[in-house]
Each structure stands twice: as C-alpha cells, then as structure tokens.
Amino acid sequence: MVGFLQRLLAKTDLHDILYPAGTQQQLKEPLKCVIESGSWQGELHKVTKSSQKVIVESRWTLMRDSAGEAKSILTVDTDITQKKQLEEQFFRTQRLESLGTLAGGIAHDLNNILTPILASAQLLQGKFFQDEERSGQLLTLVESNAKRGAALVRQVLSFARGYKGEPTIIQVQYLISEIIQIAKQTFPKSIEFSTIIPEEICAIAGDTTQLHQVLMNLLVNARDALPDGGNINISVENKLIDEAYTRMNLDAKVGHYIVITVADNGIGIPPEILDRIFEPFFTTKEFNTGTGLGLSTALGIIRSHDGFIKVSSNVGRGSKFDLFLPAVEATPVFKIEDLDLLPGEGELILVVDDEAQIREIATIILENHNYQILTASNGIEAIALYAQHKHQINAVLMDLMMPEMDGITAIRTLRKMNKQLQIIACSGLNSMEVFAQAADVNVQAVLSKPYTARELLNSLHHLLRG
C-alpha cells in the first residue's frame, strides 16, 4: 500500500497537466484518506485542457485488483466554479447588510476618535507646547486614537470586501479580539462584553474574512436579543471529539476541535422556531430590518471549514451558539510592535506620495533614523529624480494611487531603468486587488497606510539588510 502511494506521488507529469502550478500540496490529504479508508470527497483546484483554472467537487474511490491490492483511483469531478463565485457574491452581500446595521455606530465611533485628535492638536499649538509632561500626554492621546481609527477602518474594509483565498493558520484570540473591538465601537453602550480565552488554545485553518462574518452575524443577533442591554460572552476551549460523541452528533468527526461559544442573556428563542433559525430567509425581525440570511450564511461558512454549529436557548434567559472548528498546530507569532526601531546607515531613500503631509512625516521619521531623503509628489517627478540620482538612491517608497502618473506605472518605468531597484509600495486602499497589482510589478514589500514609524523603519531595514 505504501509503494502504491509513492508511485502516485511520483506521477508529477500527471499533476502538472491536471492541477495548477504550486497546488500539489492539496493532494496529500486526499491521497492519504483514500488509501486509509477507500474513499475521499472534497474540493480541489484543477485546470481544464484549455488551461482554465476551475474548482471541482471531487469524489475519489480506491479500485483494487482480483487479489485485493490497490491498483488505481477512480475520480469523478463536478465543476463548481460558478457556484463558488455566486456563493462568494452572496457572502459579500450579506456582509454589506451587516455593515448597514452598524453604519450609525461606525460613524459615531469615528467622530469620538477624531474629537480628541483635533482637540489635542490645537492644544499642542498653544501654551501646552512648552509643558513637556502635558504635551507627552496629549501626544499619547493622539497616537492611541489614531490607531483606533486606523484599526476600525481596516476591519470595516476587510469585512466589506472580503477575500476568498487559500486557508491560512488563524490564531483564534486575535480573530475574537478584532471582532469584539468593532462590536464595542458600534453596539449600544448598554451591552457589555466578556471573554474567556485560555492561553493554550489551539489554532484553526480557514478564511479570516468569512470567520469574521460568522462571528459578526452572531454578535448582531445577540445585540438584537438585548433591546434593554445585557451581556455578550465569547469563550473558547479545546475539545477532543471521540467516536461516542460522533454517534450522537452526525455532523461531527473524530479529532481535535476548538469550540467558540457566543452566548447572551437576552430574550431567547422560542422552542417552536429553534429548529428553523438556520433556514434561508427565515427571520423573526420586523420587515426591512433583516433578510434572514445571517444564520444560514454562518452555517454554510462553518460547514465549508469542516465544522458544525450547536445552539441552545431558553426564553427570557438567553441563547448560546457553539462553533466547532477543526484544530491545527501553529507556531507562535510576534507583532511588528515587538521589534526595535532599526536605524539606517546613511542610505538615500526616494519617498513618492501626492500627500504633502505624508511626505513630511516620512521624511522626519527617516532623517531622524540616519537615512537621507529625496521626495516626489507623483510618478513623473519620481522618474525625473531617479534619473538624476539613480547611482545614489538605495530604495524607493512608492504610493500606488497618485494623480498625473500612478505608482504602478511609475514602478514599471523605474524597473526598465533598473531591474534590481528595491521598492516598497504603499497604499491606503488595502485590498487584495492592490496587493495583486504590486505583486505584478515585483515590488519587494507592501506597506499599508496608515503605517507607524516602527513599521516603516523595519520594512526598510528588512529590504536593505535582510
């Protein structure tokens, strides 16, 4: 049996014909499963004979010879590319509906964030400017509120756009902290949040945007169940599911899971409708206040992650939703904030941005950390400056969206002048389309706005010295 598996894996020519480059990793689990159990079913990325990439629902069956030895695998594929595209459009529509219900809270919180920034900036220009202690307090206030605003905008944009890509390893504590942050900033102040997340919690593999969407749907429902305020609790635990559990829960499989629980102490769900809450378009909300797609969407997303949902509720006492997701091993992660501020060694950096204030602050940061600076306000100026100083310029910090000549066009031109030029692309429109454009022109790094001094310095340090 082992020899049969090795022969299958050795057929690289067949893999190159049927599967897109770089996707051979997706076959390891199906091959292992079909060898061990005789069958496998799941989604795969493949290519047609016209080299078009497609997504298929694939069913594999192990075929044996008369002696009982494995001889081949029968595969039956169903093209579900269009279905997946429609599904993603549906998910995005539902996300936008959720954002619509939060719009008032988002605007309210952004105004709360901007108020101390504007007031502190005015005070710093006045008499407090000479008071070092008071100035330090005001600057800290400005920084913390600016970070809050940037985080809120980033999360809202990420949630609204969404991006369905290859599954990534997700640290559950960060996923929950992000969604609670946006909920705290948009829900009524009469609703309190509490969390229980053990330090040794496992990671999961999946799509961050879609799992954000599931948690947001559950939190919005919990909010609606608390018209007079109350408490929403999110807890996480590791759970080993054995065969006995799977006999009682048909959706479960034997293995390690993490369980995310969203519970509220609200009005609860009557028993007669509890079995219907996951039906598409079923809703108990008033006309024009809900489509009834939130929970059906959540169930679809969790099932696509090989998980399942359990729900319990008591009228007048609240509801509890348990999300079961397969656990995976993950290495510890560190944040950019944990790194030191790394100075330069006198390198000349060309900073290109149409916003004068961004050019000014980037210049201050870099000059204070042993870099030399040239600045340009658009792509045309950048090309002219590079032509004059190309033997001295060590790297370029390029904004992607500018008038007269945008950053992508400017980078392509600079690449013709010097293929080895080190470039960091910057963008305030932090979408996957922007990152894809940057990848097309082979930039070495992408820096999302608003960026901190630490992020800028560490990006340059990594670019220039590795």
Rosetta blueprint (number, residue, H / E / L):
1 M L
2 V H
3 G H
4 F H
5 L H
6 Q H
7 R H
8 L H
9 L H
10 A H
11 K L
12 T H
13 D H
14 L H
15 H H
16 D H
17 I H
18 L H
19 Y L
20 P L
21 A L
22 G L
23 T L
24 Q H
25 Q H
26 Q H
27 L H
28 K H
29 E H
30 P H
31 L H
32 K H
33 C H
34 V H
35 I H
36 E H
37 S H
38 G L
39 S E
40 W E
41 Q E
42 G E
43 E E
44 L E
45 H E
46 K E
47 V E
48 T L
49 K L
50 S L
51 S L
52 Q L
53 K E
54 V E
55 I E
56 V E
57 E E
58 S E
59 R E
60 W E
61 T E
62 L E
63 M E
64 R E
65 D L
66 S L
67 A L
68 G L
69 E L
70 A E
71 K E
72 S E
73 I E
74 L E
75 T E
76 V E
77 D E
78 T E
79 D E
80 I L
81 T H
82 Q H
83 K H
84 K H
85 Q H
86 L H
87 E H
88 E H
89 Q H
90 F H
91 F H
92 R H
93 T H
94 Q H
95 R H
96 L H
97 E H
98 S H
99 L H
100 G H
101 T H
102 L H
103 A H
104 G H
105 G H
106 I H
107 A H
108 H H
109 D H
110 L H
111 N H
112 N H
113 I H
114 L H
115 T H
116 P H
117 I H
118 L H
119 A H
120 S H
121 A H
122 Q H
123 L H
124 L H
125 Q L
126 G L
127 K H
128 F H
129 F H
130 Q H
131 D L
132 E H
133 E H
134 R H
135 S H
136 G H
137 Q H
138 L H
139 L H
140 T H
141 L H
142 V H
143 E H
144 S H
145 N H
146 A H
147 K H
148 R H
149 G H
150 A H
151 A H
152 L H
153 V H
154 R H
155 Q H
156 V H
157 L H
158 S H
159 F H
160 A H
161 R H
162 G L
163 Y L
164 K L
165 G L
166 E L
167 P L
168 T E
169 I E
170 I E
171 Q L
172 V H
173 Q H
174 Y H
175 L H
176 I H
177 S H
178 E H
179 I H
180 I H
181 Q H
182 I H
183 A H
184 K H
185 Q H
186 T H
187 F L
188 P L
189 K L
190 S L
191 I E
192 E E
193 F E
194 S E
195 T E
196 I E
197 I L
198 P L
199 E L
200 E L
201 I L
202 C L
203 A E
204 I E
205 A E
206 G E
207 D L
208 T H
209 T H
210 Q H
211 L H
212 H H
213 Q H
214 V H
215 L H
216 M H
217 N H
218 L H
219 L H
220 V H
221 N H
222 A H
223 R H
224 D H
225 A L
226 L L
227 P L
228 D L
229 G L
230 G E
231 N E
232 I E
233 N E
234 I E
235 S E
236 V E
237 E E
238 N E
239 K E
240 L E
241 I E
242 D L
243 E H
244 A H
245 Y H
246 T H
247 R H
248 M H
249 N L
250 L L
251 D L
252 A L
253 K L
254 V L
255 G E
256 H E
257 Y E
258 I E
259 V E
260 I E
261 T E
262 V E
263 A E
264 D E
265 N L
266 G L
267 I L
268 G L
269 I L
270 P L
271 P H
272 E H
273 I H
274 L H
275 D L
276 R L
277 I L
278 F L
279 E L
280 P L
281 F L
282 F L
283 T L
284 T L
285 K L
286 E L
287 F L
288 N L
289 T L
290 G L
291 T L
292 G L
293 L L
294 G H
295 L H
296 S H
297 T H
298 A H
299 L H
300 G H
301 I H
302 I H
303 R H
304 S H
305 H L
306 D L
307 G L
308 F E
309 I E
310 K E
311 V E
312 S E
313 S E
314 N E
315 V L
316 G L
317 R L
318 G E
319 S E
320 K E
321 F E
322 D E
323 L E
324 F E
325 L E
326 P E
327 A E
328 V E
329 E L
330 A L
331 T L
332 P L
333 V L
334 F L
335 K L
336 I H
337 E H
338 D H
339 L L
340 D L
341 L L
342 L L
343 P L
344 G L
345 E L
346 G L
347 E L
348 L E
349 I E
350 L E
351 V E
352 V E
353 D L
354 D L
355 E L
356 A H
357 Q H
358 I H
359 R H
360 E H
361 I H
362 A H
363 T H
364 I H
365 I H
366 L H
367 E H
368 N L
369 H L
370 N L
371 Y L
372 Q E
373 I E
374 L E
375 T E
376 A E
377 S L
378 N L
379 G H
380 I H
381 E H
382 A H
383 I H
384 A H
385 L H
386 Y H
387 A H
388 Q H
389 H H
390 K L
391 H L
392 Q L
393 I E
394 N E
395 A E
396 V E
397 L E
398 M E
399 D E
400 L L
401 M L
402 M L
403 P L
404 E L
405 M L
406 D L
407 G H
408 I H
409 T H
410 A H
411 I H
412 R H
413 T H
414 L H
415 R H
416 K H
417 M H
418 N L
419 K L
420 Q L
421 L L
422 Q E
423 I E
424 I E
425 A E
426 C E
427 S E
428 G L
429 L L
430 N L
431 S L
432 M H
433 E H
434 V H
435 F H
436 A H
437 Q H
438 A H
439 A H
440 D H
441 V L
442 N L
443 V L
444 Q L
445 A E
446 V E
447 L E
448 S E
449 K L
450 P L
451 Y L
452 T L
453 A H
454 R H
455 E H
456 L H
457 L H
458 N H
459 S H
460 L H
461 H H
462 H H
463 L H
464 L H
465 R H
466 G L
